[in-house]
Amino acid sequence: MIQLDVGPGRPDVGPGRRLYGMMQHLLTVAAHHELPEVAPARGIVTRDDALDAVLQVAAVIDEAAQAGHIPVERGMHGVSMLMLIREYIKPLPRVPGKNGMGDEVTPDLAELVALLRREGGAAGIQG
């Protein structure tokens, strides 16, 4: 059974705290090279909800990086990972290369996915 409380003696103060606890659980499971339990689809979150959530998380990361609370490189990494999620949910807009030719986003996505598969797979991390 998963305990979603964030810590001993801390009151359950709503969905944010419980979902934060779920994130911590998933990180712990991944750190132990285990796969989490898969629940049936709940049918609650829509594609638009997911797109909105990706942008909200990107804004939080950007704010923290801009304020110096996290290194800019960590912020760029976090936002880059969000762009992979965004691409899966709804393809990112095309960014033309020099002279309006090609698409600069495609090779960046391919490079990040290759790195993620190599590094994530080597660490046994899959959420």
MMTF fields as JSON, N, C-alpha, C and O atoms, coordinates in Angstrom:
{
  "mmtfVersion": "1.0.0",
  "mmtfProducer": "UNKNOWN",
  "numBonds": 507,
  "numAtoms": 508,
  "numGroups": 127,
  "numChains": 1,
  "numModels": 1,
  "chainsPerModel": [1],
  "groupsPerChain": [127],
  "chainIdList": ["A"],
  "bondAtomList": [4, 2, 8, 6, 12, 10, 16, 14, 20, 18, 24, 22, 28, 26, 32, 30, 36, 34, 40, 38, 44, 42, 48, 46, 52, 50, 56, 54, 60, 58, 64, 62, 68, 66, 72, 70, 76, 74, 80, 78, 84, 82, 88, 86, 92, 90, 96, 94, 100, 98, 104, 102, 108, 106, 112, 110, 116, 114, 120, 118, 124, 122, 128, 126, 132, 130, 136, 134, 140, 138, 144, 142, 148, 146, 152, 150, 156, 154, 160, 158, 164, 162, 168, 166, 172, 170, 176, 174, 180, 178, 184, 182, 188, 186, 192, 190, 196, 194, 200, 198, 204, 202, 208, 206, 212, 210, 216, 214, 220, 218, 224, 222, 228, 226, 232, 230, 236, 234, 240, 238, 244, 242, 248, 246, 252, 250, 256, 254, 260, 258, 264, 262, 268, 266, 272, 270, 276, 274, 280, 278, 284, 282, 288, 286, 292, 290, 296, 294, 300, 298, 304, 302, 308, 306, 312, 310, 316, 314, 320, 318, 324, 322, 328, 326, 332, 330, 336, 334, 340, 338, 344, 342, 348, 346, 352, 350, 356, 354, 360, 358, 364, 362, 368, 366, 372, 370, 376, 374, 380, 378, 384, 382, 388, 386, 392, 390, 396, 394, 400, 398, 404, 402, 408, 406, 412, 410, 416, 414, 420, 418, 424, 422, 428, 426, 432, 430, 436, 434, 440, 438, 444, 442, 448, 446, 452, 450, 456, 454, 460, 458, 464, 462, 468, 466, 472, 470, 476, 474, 480, 478, 484, 482, 488, 486, 492, 490, 496, 494, 500, 498, 504, 502],
  "bondOrderList": [1, 1, 1, 1, 1, 1, 1, 1, 1, 1, 1, 1, 1, 1, 1, 1, 1, 1, 1, 1, 1, 1, 1, 1, 1, 1, 1, 1, 1, 1, 1, 1, 1, 1, 1, 1, 1, 1, 1, 1, 1, 1, 1, 1, 1, 1, 1, 1, 1, 1, 1, 1, 1, 1, 1, 1, 1, 1, 1, 1, 1, 1, 1, 1, 1, 1, 1, 1, 1, 1, 1, 1, 1, 1, 1, 1, 1, 1, 1, 1, 1, 1, 1, 1, 1, 1, 1, 1, 1, 1, 1, 1, 1, 1, 1, 1, 1, 1, 1, 1, 1, 1, 1, 1, 1, 1, 1, 1, 1, 1, 1, 1, 1, 1, 1, 1, 1, 1, 1, 1, 1, 1, 1, 1, 1, 1],
  "groupList": [{"groupName": "MET", "atomNameList": ["N", "CA", "C", "O"], "elementList": ["N", "C", "C", "O"], "formalChargeList": [0, 0, 0, 0], "bondAtomList": [1, 0, 2, 1, 3, 2], "bondOrderList": [1, 1, 2], "singleLetterCode": "M", "chemCompType": "L-PEPTIDE LINKING"}, {"groupName": "ILE", "atomNameList": ["N", "CA", "C", "O"], "elementList": ["N", "C", "C", "O"], "formalChargeList": [0, 0, 0, 0], "bondAtomList": [1, 0, 2, 1, 3, 2], "bondOrderList": [1, 1, 2], "singleLetterCode": "I", "chemCompType": "L-PEPTIDE LINKING"}, {"groupName": "GLN", "atomNameList": ["N", "CA", "C", "O"], "elementList": ["N", "C", "C", "O"], "formalChargeList": [0, 0, 0, 0], "bondAtomList": [1, 0, 2, 1, 3, 2], "bondOrderList": [1, 1, 2], "singleLetterCode": "Q", "chemCompType": "L-PEPTIDE LINKING"}, {"groupName": "LEU", "atomNameList": ["N", "CA", "C", "O"], "elementList": ["N", "C", "C", "O"], "formalChargeList": [0, 0, 0, 0], "bondAtomList": [1, 0, 2, 1, 3, 2], "bondOrderList": [1, 1, 2], "singleLetterCode": "L", "chemCompType": "L-PEPTIDE LINKING"}, {"groupName": "ASP", "atomNameList": ["N", "CA", "C", "O"], "elementList": ["N", "C", "C", "O"], "formalChargeList": [0, 0, 0, 0], "bondAtomList": [1, 0, 2, 1, 3, 2], "bondOrderList": [1, 1, 2], "singleLetterCode": "D", "chemCompType": "L-PEPTIDE LINKING"}, {"groupName": "VAL", "atomNameList": ["N", "CA", "C", "O"], "elementList": ["N", "C", "C", "O"], "formalChargeList": [0, 0, 0, 0], "bondAtomList": [1, 0, 2, 1, 3, 2], "bondOrderList": [1, 1, 2], "singleLetterCode": "V", "chemCompType": "L-PEPTIDE LINKING"}, {"groupName": "GLY", "atomNameList": ["N", "CA", "C", "O"], "elementList": ["N", "C", "C", "O"], "formalChargeList": [0, 0, 0, 0], "bondAtomList": [1, 0, 2, 1, 3, 2], "bondOrderList": [1, 1, 2], "singleLetterCode": "G", "chemCompType": "PEPTIDE LINKING"}, {"groupName": "PRO", "atomNameList": ["N", "CA", "C", "O"], "elementList": ["N", "C", "C", "O"], "formalChargeList": [0, 0, 0, 0], "bondAtomList": [1, 0, 2, 1, 3, 2], "bondOrderList": [1, 1, 2], "singleLetterCode": "P", "chemCompType": "L-PEPTIDE LINKING"}, {"groupName": "ARG", "atomNameList": ["N", "CA", "C", "O"], "elementList": ["N", "C", "C", "O"], "formalChargeList": [0, 0, 0, 0], "bondAtomList": [1, 0, 2, 1, 3, 2], "bondOrderList": [1, 1, 2], "singleLetterCode": "R", "chemCompType": "L-PEPTIDE LINKING"}, {"groupName": "TYR", "atomNameList": ["N", "CA", "C", "O"], "elementList": ["N", "C", "C", "O"], "formalChargeList": [0, 0, 0, 0], "bondAtomList": [1, 0, 2, 1, 3, 2], "bondOrderList": [1, 1, 2], "singleLetterCode": "Y", "chemCompType": "L-PEPTIDE LINKING"}, {"groupName": "HIS", "atomNameList": ["N", "CA", "C", "O"], "elementList": ["N", "C", "C", "O"], "formalChargeList": [0, 0, 0, 0], "bondAtomList": [1, 0, 2, 1, 3, 2], "bondOrderList": [1, 1, 2], "singleLetterCode": "H", "chemCompType": "L-PEPTIDE LINKING"}, {"groupName": "THR", "atomNameList": ["N", "CA", "C", "O"], "elementList": ["N", "C", "C", "O"], "formalChargeList": [0, 0, 0, 0], "bondAtomList": [1, 0, 2, 1, 3, 2], "bondOrderList": [1, 1, 2], "singleLetterCode": "T", "chemCompType": "L-PEPTIDE LINKING"}, {"groupName": "ALA", "atomNameList": ["N", "CA", "C", "O"], "elementList": ["N", "C", "C", "O"], "formalChargeList": [0, 0, 0, 0], "bondAtomList": [1, 0, 2, 1, 3, 2], "bondOrderList": [1, 1, 2], "singleLetterCode": "A", "chemCompType": "L-PEPTIDE LINKING"}, {"groupName": "GLU", "atomNameList": ["N", "CA", "C", "O"], "elementList": ["N", "C", "C", "O"], "formalChargeList": [0, 0, 0, 0], "bondAtomList": [1, 0, 2, 1, 3, 2], "bondOrderList": [1, 1, 2], "singleLetterCode": "E", "chemCompType": "L-PEPTIDE LINKING"}, {"groupName": "SER", "atomNameList": ["N", "CA", "C", "O"], "elementList": ["N", "C", "C", "O"], "formalChargeList": [0, 0, 0, 0], "bondAtomList": [1, 0, 2, 1, 3, 2], "bondOrderList": [1, 1, 2], "singleLetterCode": "S", "chemCompType": "L-PEPTIDE LINKING"}, {"groupName": "LYS", "atomNameList": ["N", "CA", "C", "O"], "elementList": ["N", "C", "C", "O"], "formalChargeList": [0, 0, 0, 0], "bondAtomList": [1, 0, 2, 1, 3, 2], "bondOrderList": [1, 1, 2], "singleLetterCode": "K", "chemCompType": "L-PEPTIDE LINKING"}, {"groupName": "ASN", "atomNameList": ["N", "CA", "C", "O"], "elementList": ["N", "C", "C", "O"], "formalChargeList": [0, 0, 0, 0], "bondAtomList": [1, 0, 2, 1, 3, 2], "bondOrderList": [1, 1, 2], "singleLetterCode": "N", "chemCompType": "L-PEPTIDE LINKING"}],
  "groupTypeList": [0, 1, 2, 3, 4, 5, 6, 7, 6, 8, 7, 4, 5, 6, 7, 6, 8, 8, 3, 9, 6, 0, 0, 2, 10, 3, 3, 11, 5, 12, 12, 10, 10, 13, 3, 7, 13, 5, 12, 7, 12, 8, 6, 1, 5, 11, 8, 4, 4, 12, 3, 4, 12, 5, 3, 2, 5, 12, 12, 5, 1, 4, 13, 12, 12, 2, 12, 6, 10, 1, 7, 5, 13, 8, 6, 0, 10, 6, 5, 14, 0, 3, 0, 3, 1, 8, 13, 9, 1, 15, 7, 3, 7, 8, 5, 7, 6, 15, 16, 6, 0, 6, 4, 13, 5, 11, 7, 4, 3, 12, 13, 3, 5, 12, 3, 3, 8, 8, 13, 6, 6, 12, 12, 6, 1, 2, 6],
  "groupIdList": [1, 2, 3, 4, 5, 6, 7, 8, 9, 10, 11, 12, 13, 14, 15, 16, 17, 18, 19, 20, 21, 22, 23, 24, 25, 26, 27, 28, 29, 30, 31, 32, 33, 34, 35, 36, 37, 38, 39, 40, 41, 42, 43, 44, 45, 46, 47, 48, 49, 50, 51, 52, 53, 54, 55, 56, 57, 58, 59, 60, 61, 62, 63, 64, 65, 66, 67, 68, 69, 70, 71, 72, 73, 74, 75, 76, 77, 78, 79, 80, 81, 82, 83, 84, 85, 86, 87, 88, 89, 90, 91, 92, 93, 94, 95, 96, 97, 98, 99, 100, 101, 102, 103, 104, 105, 106, 107, 108, 109, 110, 111, 112, 113, 114, 115, 116, 117, 118, 119, 120, 121, 122, 123, 124, 125, 126, 127],
  "secStructList": [7, 7, 7, 7, 7, 1, 1, 6, 6, 7, 7, 7, 7, 7, 2, 2, 2, 2, 2, 2, 2, 2, 2, 2, 2, 2, 2, 2, 2, 2, 2, 6, 6, 7, 7, 7, 7, 7, 7, 7, 7, 7, 1, 7, 7, 7, 2, 2, 2, 2, 2, 2, 2, 2, 2, 2, 2, 2, 2, 2, 2, 2, 2, 2, 2, 2, 6, 6, 1, 1, 7, 2, 2, 2, 2, 2, 2, 2, 2, 2, 2, 2, 2, 2, 2, 2, 2, 2, 2, 1, 7, 7, 7, 7, 7, 7, 7, 4, 4, 4, 7, 1, 7, 1, 2, 2, 2, 2, 2, 2, 2, 2, 2, 2, 2, 2, 2, 2, 2, 2, 2, 2, 2, 6, 7, 7, 7],
  "xCoordList": [0.834, 0.0, 0.874, 1.892, 0.477, 1.226, 0.72, -0.48, 1.636, 1.259, 1.588, 2.75, 0.56, 0.752, 0.98, 1.102, 1.04, 1.367, 2.826, 3.657, 3.155, 4.495, 5.49, 6.698, 5.012, 5.946, 5.214, 4.027, 5.923, 5.288, 4.81, 5.517, 3.609, 3.069, 2.557, 2.074, 2.65, 2.174, 0.733, 0.424, -0.139, -1.543, -1.763, -1.049, -2.747, -3.154, -3.895, -4.98, -3.313, -3.911, -4.439, -4.569, -4.739, -5.375, -4.639, -3.63, -5.17, -4.628, -3.185, -2.432, -2.782, -1.39, -0.415, 0.571, -0.685, 0.202, 0.156, 1.19, -1.039, -1.138, -0.45, 0.231, -0.613, 0.03, 1.54, 2.305, 1.968, 3.402, 3.945, 5.035, 3.174, 3.553, 3.636, 4.516, 2.716, 2.763, 4.044, 4.672, 4.429, 5.659, 6.852, 7.74, 6.881, 7.974, 7.988, 9.053, 6.815, 6.712, 7.295, 8.075, 6.923, 7.423, 8.936, 9.608, 9.482, 10.935, 11.608, 12.656, 11.018, 11.573, 11.539, 12.518, 10.42, 10.296, 11.352, 12.015, 11.504, 12.497, 13.912, 14.737, 14.197, 15.528, 15.855, 17.024, 14.827, 15.028, 14.918, 14.852, 14.899, 14.83, 13.62, 13.696, 12.515, 11.258, 10.291, 10.5, 9.242, 8.182, 6.998, 6.653, 6.369, 5.214, 3.997, 3.905, 3.075, 1.797, 1.092, 1.164, 0.42, -0.32, -1.812, -2.368, -2.436, -3.87, -4.622, -4.057, -5.882, -6.66, -6.847, -6.82, -7.036, -7.251, -8.448, -9.486, -8.279, -9.334, -10.293, -11.429, -9.848, -10.706, -10.98, -12.02, -10.056, -10.256, -9.499, -10.058, -8.247, -7.383, -7.542, -7.397, -7.841, -7.961, -6.618, -5.694, -6.526, -5.322, -5.046, -3.9, -6.081, -5.906, -5.439, -4.624, -5.945, -5.484, -3.983, -3.232, -3.564, -2.154, -1.293, -0.215, -1.759, -1.013, -0.892, 0.176, -1.973, -1.941, -0.97, -0.215, -0.992, -0.113, 1.356, 2.189, 1.672, 3.055, 3.525, 4.635, 2.694, 3.08, 3.194, 4.068, 2.326, 2.419, 3.711, 4.357, 4.081, 5.328, 6.514, 7.464, 6.464, 7.539, 7.668, 8.782, 6.547, 6.581, 7.201, 7.966, 6.885, 7.47, 8.98, 9.734, 9.419, 10.856, 11.543, 12.604, 10.954, 11.542, 11.651, 12.676, 10.603, 10.62, 11.737, 12.453, 11.89, 12.929, 14.323, 15.218, 14.509, 15.809, 16.114, 17.227, 15.119, 15.311, 15.638, 16.418, 15.049, 15.279, 16.564, 16.938, 17.244, 18.484, 18.284, 19.23, 17.061, 16.8, 17.316, 17.618, 17.411, 18.021, 18.971, 18.746, 20.025, 20.93, 20.183, 19.299, 20.547, 19.899, 19.974, 19.025, 21.096, 21.248, 20.208, 19.69, 19.895, 18.861, 17.496, 16.67, 17.265, 16.003, 15.846, 14.773, 16.929, 16.871, 16.616, 15.861, 17.242, 17.022, 15.552, 14.916, 15.029, 13.639, 12.661, 11.739, 12.862, 11.965, 12.138, 11.165, 13.359, 13.577, 12.813, 12.219, 12.828, 12.068, 10.569, 9.844, 10.11, 8.695, 8.357, 7.25, 9.298, 9.027, 8.905, 8.181, 9.617, 9.417, 7.998, 7.335, 7.55, 6.173, 5.193, 4.243, 5.422, 4.531, 4.489, 3.42, 5.626, 5.695, 4.847, 4.188, 4.864, 4.08, 2.587, 1.798, 2.211, 0.799, 0.281, -0.784, 1.047, 0.682, 1.984, 2.731, 2.268, 3.551, 3.84, 2.968, 5.089, 5.537, 5.471, 5.534, 5.345, 5.366, 6.706, 7.739, 6.668, 7.871, 8.683, 8.12, 10.005, 10.905, 11.826, 12.759, 11.556, 12.379, 13.846, 14.175, 14.711, 16.142, 16.544, 15.719, 17.801, 18.319, 17.563, 17.228, 17.304, 16.591, 15.204, 14.656, 14.637, 13.295, 13.203, 12.106, 14.334, 14.356, 14.482, 15.037, 13.957, 14.094, 13.288, 12.4, 13.608, 12.926, 13.942, 14.412, 14.29, 15.32, 14.866, 15.703, 13.554, 13.051, 13.277, 13.619, 13.093, 13.178, 14.521, 14.528, 15.664, 16.93, 17.163, 17.773, 16.675, 16.819, 16.025, 16.517, 14.796, 13.974, 14.636, 14.684, 15.146, 15.795, 17.011, 17.23, 17.803, 18.988, 18.599, 19.205, 17.588, 17.158, 16.576, 16.837, 15.796, 15.209, 16.312, 16.262, 17.304, 18.421, 19.158, 19.505, 19.398, 20.066, 19.214, 19.721, 17.931, 17.027, 16.987, 17.033, 16.903, 16.861, 18.159, 18.165, 19.253, 20.562, 20.756, 21.098, 20.545, 20.781, 19.694, 19.997, 18.435, 17.325, 17.347, 17.127, 17.611, 17.664, 18.827, 18.703, 19.961, 21.135, 20.886, 21.401, 20.083, 19.786, 18.579, 18.267, 17.902, 16.727, 15.533, 14.634, 15.519, 14.462, 13.359, 13.583, 12.183, 10.979, 9.839, 9.611, 9.108, 8.05, 6.76, 5.769],
  "yCoordList": [-1.181, 0.0, 1.238, 1.29, 2.23, 3.472, 4.443, 4.704, 4.975, 6.01, 7.346, 7.629, 8.172, 9.416, 10.609, 11.733, 10.391, 11.49, 11.849, 10.961, 13.141, 13.583, 13.36, 13.368, 13.166, 12.909, 12.664, 12.966, 12.117, 11.822, 13.102, 14.11, 13.036, 14.16, 15.304, 16.302, 15.182, 16.253, 15.964, 14.879, 16.924, 16.692, 16.636, 17.273, 15.873, 15.804, 17.106, 17.344, 17.941, 19.25, 19.394, 20.511, 18.304, 18.402, 17.686, 17.018, 17.841, 17.093, 17.442, 16.57, 18.684, 19.044, 18.238, 17.722, 18.123, 17.369, 15.876, 15.208, 15.361, 13.929, 13.618, 12.598, 14.468, 14.215, 14.434, 13.78, 15.339, 15.492, 14.194, 13.737, 13.625, 12.337, 11.242, 10.384, 11.273, 10.299, 10.468, 9.484, 11.724, 11.974, 11.418, 10.81, 11.62, 11.089, 9.562, 8.945, 8.966, 7.506, 7.019, 6.067, 7.667, 7.259, 7.412, 6.575, 8.475, 8.648, 7.547, 7.039, 7.178, 6.109, 4.776, 4.029, 4.481, 3.236, 3.199, 2.181, 4.322, 4.382, 4.207, 3.532, 4.812, 4.703, 3.263, 2.877, 2.464, 1.052, 0.158, -1.066, 0.782, 0.057, -0.864, -1.982, -0.374, -1.11, -0.382, 0.784, -1.064, -0.436, -0.191, -1.045, 0.986, 1.265, 0.465, 0.004, 0.314, -0.317, 0.532, 1.76, -0.119, 0.608, 0.477, -0.622, 1.613, 1.635, 1.775, 2.241, 1.379, 1.595, 3.09, 3.895, 3.451, 4.859, 5.404, 4.752, 6.611, 7.222, 8.066, 8.297, 8.532, 9.34, 10.729, 11.316, 11.269, 12.573, 13.67, 14.733, 13.425, 14.433, 14.4, 13.354, 15.564, 15.667, 16.072, 16.454, 15.985, 16.415, 17.887, 18.27, 18.709, 20.138, 20.371, 21.26, 19.583, 19.685, 19.391, 20.103, 18.345, 17.963, 19.055, 19.363, 19.638, 20.723, 21.92, 22.523, 22.262, 23.367, 23.062, 23.935, 21.836, 21.449, 21.544, 21.994, 21.126, 21.209, 22.665, 22.949, 23.582, 24.995, 25.556, 26.381, 25.123, 25.603, 25.128, 25.89, 23.884, 23.374, 24.111, 24.458, 24.349, 25.099, 26.494, 26.982, 27.139, 28.471, 28.425, 29.32, 27.401, 27.255, 27.081, 27.721, 26.222, 25.989, 27.262, 27.617, 27.947, 29.179, 30.234, 30.904, 30.376, 31.342, 31.016, 31.915, 29.742, 29.338, 29.592, 30.042, 29.31, 29.534, 31.034, 31.469, 31.81, 33.261, 33.901, 34.851, 33.387, 33.932, 33.398, 33.825, 32.477, 31.921, 30.841, 30.477, 30.317, 29.263, 27.904, 27.029, 27.743, 26.536, 26.993, 28.037, 26.228, 26.601, 26.625, 25.804, 27.565, 27.708, 26.401, 26.042, 25.69, 24.425, 23.401, 22.654, 23.355, 22.421, 22.843, 22.005, 24.153, 24.652, 24.298, 23.877, 24.47, 24.117, 22.626, 22.221, 21.813, 20.366, 20.037, 19.289, 20.603, 20.337, 20.764, 20.023, 21.942, 22.434, 21.614, 21.369, 21.194, 20.343, 19.03, 18.557, 18.442, 17.213, 17.466, 16.621, 18.619, 18.972, 19.106, 18.766, 19.596, 19.737, 18.369, 18.223, 17.355, 15.992, 15.523, 14.913, 15.818, 15.456, 16.192, 15.599, 17.483, 18.305, 17.766, 17.708, 17.375, 16.822, 15.557, 15.331, 14.74, 13.505, 13.806, 13.176, 14.769, 15.116, 15.827, 15.497, 16.801, 17.586, 18.108, 18.808, 17.78, 18.181, 19.679, 20.533, 19.949, 21.331, 22.064, 21.434, 23.391, 24.149, 23.966, 23.748, 24.056, 23.952, 25.224, 26.319, 25.095, 26.248, 26.174, 25.371, 27.021, 26.969, 27.268, 28.087, 26.59, 26.834, 28.008, 28.858, 28.05, 29.126, 29.183, 28.153, 30.388, 30.626, 29.994, 29.708, 29.775, 29.219, 27.752, 27.225, 27.09, 25.686, 24.776, 25.162, 23.561, 22.549, 22.865, 23.717, 22.176, 22.352, 22.102, 20.975, 23.13, 23.003, 22.198, 21.714, 22.044, 21.321, 19.813, 19.145, 19.281, 17.832, 17.242, 16.259, 17.797, 17.191, 17.352, 16.488, 18.461, 18.633, 17.57, 16.99, 17.319, 16.286, 14.918, 14.146, 14.627, 13.328, 13.16, 12.08, 14.214, 14.146, 13.928, 13.109, 14.66, 14.508, 13.129, 12.539, 12.616, 11.288, 10.234, 9.315, 10.358, 9.399, 9.448, 8.408, 10.659, 10.813, 10.242, 9.541, 10.544, 10.048, 8.523, 7.899, 7.937, 6.471, 5.849, 4.81, 6.498, 5.978, 6.142, 5.176, 7.34, 7.614, 7.019, 6.41, 7.194, 6.647, 5.133, 4.505, 4.545, 3.097, 2.529, 1.474, 3.224, 2.756, 2.805, 1.981, 3.789, 3.924, 3.09, 2.981, 2.502, 1.695, 2.537, 2.056, 3.792, 4.702, 4.731, 5.112, 4.327, 4.443, 4.647, 3.832, 5.763, 6.083, 5.454, 5.635],
  "zCoordList": [0.0, 0.0, 0.0, 0.691, -0.773, -0.872, 0.183, 0.275, 0.975, 1.927, 1.273, 0.982, 1.04, 0.327, 1.234, 0.749, 2.541, 3.438, 3.221, 3.027, 3.25, 2.919, 4.053, 3.819, 5.253, 6.339, 7.645, 7.767, 8.621, 9.903, 10.588, 10.624, 11.123, 11.857, 11.004, 11.54, 9.686, 8.809, 8.417, 7.925, 8.631, 8.295, 6.791, 6.016, 6.402, 5.003, 4.699, 5.229, 3.853, 3.598, 2.182, 1.682, 1.542, 0.244, -0.86, -0.635, -2.069, -3.201, -3.53, -3.962, -3.34, -3.627, -2.801, -3.327, -1.5, -0.615, -0.967, -0.987, -1.24, -1.564, -2.893, -3.005, -3.89, -5.181, -5.089, -5.799, -4.228, -3.97, -3.356, -3.699, -2.459, -1.88, -2.935, -2.878, -3.902, -5.001, -5.816, -6.205, -6.074, -6.814, -6.049, -6.646, -4.725, -3.919, -3.951, -3.997, -3.927, -4.012, -5.344, -5.367, -6.446, -7.759, -7.846, -8.45, -7.246, -7.234, -6.429, -6.827, -5.307, -4.47, -5.208, -5.196, -5.844, -6.61, -7.713, -7.91, -8.435, -9.515, -8.967, -9.584, -7.813, -7.215, -6.847, -6.821, -6.563, -6.237, -7.475, -7.365, -8.643, -9.917, -9.987, -10.497, -9.469, -9.508, -10.421, -10.757, -10.818, -11.6, -10.681, -9.865, -10.813, -9.956, -10.393, -11.531, -9.464, -9.782, -10.842, -10.809, -11.765, -12.796, -12.501, -12.484, -12.272, -12.006, -13.327, -14.316, -13.346, -14.56, -14.814, -13.883, -16.08, -16.434, -15.665, -15.553, -15.138, -14.334, -15.16, -14.745, -16.33, -17.186, -16.634, -16.93, -15.831, -15.208, -15.944, -16.215, -16.267, -16.875, -18.391, -19.023, -18.958, -20.411, -21.012, -20.294, -22.307, -23.019, -22.738, -22.5, -22.765, -22.484, -21.046, -20.799, -20.1, -18.713, -18.641, -17.975, -19.329, -19.323, -19.954, -19.448, -21.049, -21.689, -20.754, -20.648, -20.083, -19.117, -17.976, -17.549, -17.492, -16.385, -16.791, -16.005, -18.002, -18.486, -18.459, -18.008, -18.936, -18.94, -17.528, -17.261, -16.627, -15.25, -14.581, -13.861, -14.816, -14.245, -14.869, -14.168, -16.17, -16.831, -16.224, -16.035, -15.917, -15.311, -13.917, -13.555, -13.131, -11.794, -11.903, -11.17, -12.811, -12.991, -13.461, -12.95, -14.422, -14.937, -13.837, -13.712, -13.053, -11.946, -10.958, -10.515, -10.61, -9.666, -10.248, -9.533, -11.528, -12.167, -12.262, -11.966, -12.676, -12.803, -11.457, -11.396, -10.382, -9.045, -8.419, -7.326, -9.089, -8.557, -7.512, -6.814, -7.39, -6.412, -6.877, -6.066, -8.193, -8.759, -9.862, -10.474, -10.122, -11.21, -12.546, -12.791, -13.39, -14.693, -15.483, -16.18, -15.375, -16.104, -15.664, -16.494, -14.361, -13.862, -14.368, -14.731, -14.391, -14.925, -16.393, -16.824, -17.169, -18.596, -18.771, -19.655, -17.935, -18.012, -17.724, -18.467, -16.643, -16.276, -17.358, -17.698, -17.889, -18.937, -20.218, -20.932, -20.51, -21.689, -21.562, -22.531, -20.366, -20.145, -20.298, -20.823, -19.843, -20.036, -21.518, -21.937, -22.307, -23.741, -24.41, -25.395, -23.874, -24.38, -24.072, -24.91, -22.861, -22.492, -23.387, -23.899, -23.575, -24.415, -25.839, -26.448, -26.369, -27.726, -27.833, -28.848, -26.793, -26.803, -26.765, -27.468, -25.943, -25.798, -27.047, -27.57, -27.511, -28.704, -29.291, -28.608, -30.548, -31.132, -30.963, -31.126, -30.634, -30.48, -31.821, -32.876, -31.782, -33.034, -33.749, -33.117, -35.038, -35.861, -35.69, -35.679, -35.556, -35.484, -36.698, -36.731, -37.698, -38.917, -38.628, -37.77, -39.361, -39.25, -40.124, -40.458, -40.488, -41.33, -42.648, -43.233, -43.102, -44.362, -44.368, -45.433, -43.187, -43.102, -43.466, -43.648, -43.574, -43.99, -42.78, -41.751, -42.916, -41.885, -40.64, -40.655, -39.577, -38.302, -37.204, -37.044, -36.445, -35.415, -34.206, -33.444, -34.013, -32.845, -32.992, -32.016, -34.181, -34.386, -33.959, -33.218, -34.392, -33.941, -32.437, -31.808, -31.857, -30.41, -29.655, -28.688, -30.102, -29.461, -29.594, -28.636, -30.79, -31.026, -30.125, -29.576, -29.968, -29.114, -27.649, -26.958, -27.181, -25.793, -25.521, -24.473, -26.452, -26.269, -26.232, -25.414, -27.106, -27.097, -25.761, -25.201, -25.251, -23.965, -22.834, -21.959, -22.86, -21.829, -21.824, -20.764, -22.994, -23.087, -22.613, -21.953, -22.959, -22.552, -21.043, -20.359, -20.52, -19.114, -18.22, -17.195, -18.606, -17.817, -17.815, -16.78, -18.968, -19.064, -18.276, -17.654, -18.299, -17.559, -16.054, -15.298, -15.634, -14.207, -13.793, -12.607, -14.779, -14.471, -14.064, -13.374, -14.49, -14.074, -15.126, -16.275, -14.715, -15.513, -14.548, -13.653, -14.737, -13.795, -14.148, -13.44]
}
